[in-house]
């Protein structure tokens, strides 16, 4: 699995209250959540997400509450991958569970700039910054996590498991 696209970049400690403000948690409609994704941090996020497919961030991305709404809003906005120095543990698992590919790579997260074109290869863990002509190596996901993401999330993965039996 590969993702290629331009980059939106944010700093450290982007919490779930910033990703999707609590005032919008009365809906579970993914498209409604996407309309309000990151609006308190970056009022132009929705416009950027129309052309950028990769979000890059610093340390502790997704900290705060354990709401699944946050990765759902990001995924529905059109972002196909998040690269960060580190992820909050619950956000990390929620992202995998809903099929949003994420990868930790401090070197890449530091070096990549907004609007750079980046290719992420989840099979090898290689991140290539096409704009700068640089590559970074992150840890590739275990096979079962790749299968979860390829199935579109944990629910699709479980459905596939039942089809095999």
N, C-alpha and C positions, 0 to 999 in steps of 0.2 A: 504494500500500500504506500502510495506517495501523495504528497500534497505540494502544490506549487502555487505561489502567488506573492503579491505585494504585502507589506507589513504595516500594521498599526502597532505602536509601542507605548507602553505605560511603565511606571516605576514599581517600587516595592509596596507591599501590603495593600494591594487592591482587594478590598473586602467585598463580601457578597451583598452588603447593603449599598455599595456603589455600583456593583454589577447590575443588580435589579433592586431598585429602592423598595422598601417595605410597603409603601403606599400602593404598589401594583400587585401585591401578593394575593389579592382577592380574585385573581384570575389564574387559570391553569392553561389558557389558550397560548400556545407557543408563539404565534404571530403577534399577539398583543404584548407579550413579554419582550419580544425582539424590538418592538417599536420604542420601548423605554430602556433598553439595555444601555448601560453606561451614561445615561443622560445627565446625571449629576456630576460626573467626572469630565465628560467630553460631549458637549451638545451636538457635535458633528459626527459622532460615532456611527450612526445609521448610514450616513452618506459615505463615510470612509469604508464601511463594511460592504458597500456595493462593489468596490473595486479592490479592496484588500481581503485576502483570504486567510492571512496568518496574523495572530495576535502574539506579540512578544512582551514579556513583563519581567520584573525583577524578582525579588524574594517574596515568599509567602503569598503567592497569588491565590485568591479565593478564600482568604481567612475570614473569620466571623461565623455567622450562623451556618447551619448544615443544610440550608435549603437547596433542593434540586433545581429550583427555578433559575438559579444563576447559570449553570452550564447549559440549561435548555435555552435561555434567552440568548446566550452567545452563539450556540449552534444554529438556532433559528435565524439569527441576524445575517448568517452567511459565512461566518468564520468557520474554517475547516480544520484549524489546528491552533494550539497554543503552545508556545515555547516559553519557558520561564526558568529563572535560576532555581526556584523551588516552588512547590505547590503546598497549600494547606492540605492536610491528610484527607479530610472528608471531601473537600472539593475534588481532589484527585480521583477518589473512588466514584463520586457522583458523575464526573465527566466520563469516565470509562463506562459506567453503567448506562449512560444515555448515548454512548457511541461518539463522543467528542474526543478526537485524538489529541493527546497532550504529551509533551516531552520535556524533561528537565535537562538543561544544558547551560550552566552558568557562563561559560565562555561565549557561546552563541548569543545568549540573552544580553550580555554586555556589549558585544561587538556589532550586532545587527542594529541598523538605524531605521527610522520610519521611512516607508516607501521603497526600501530595498526589496529586490526580488529574491525569494528564498525557496529552496526545494527541501522537503523533509522526507526521507526514506525511512519508514518505520520498520522495514525488514532488517536493515543494517544499523539503524540508529544514526545515520549520517545526515547532517544538516549542511546544505551548501548555500552559501550566500553568493548568488550569481552576480549581483551588483559589484561586490568587492573581490570576487574571485577567491573566496576562502571557504574552507570546509571545517566542520567541527564534528566530534564524535560524542554521541550520547549513548546511554545504555538502551539497547533494543528491548522492546517488550517481550515478555514470555509469550509462547504460542497461544495460550488460552486467552490472553488479553487481546492479542491481534484478532482472534476469532470473534471476541465480543464486539470489538470496534467494527470489524468487517460485516457483522450481522446487524449493525445499526444500534447496538446496545445490548444490555443484558436480557431484555425480553425477547428480542430476536434470536439471541444465542440459545436461550432455553427452548424456544420453539423449534429451532434447528435440531437440538438434542433430542427432543421428543419425536421428530420426524425420522431420526436415525434408528429409533427403537421400535 
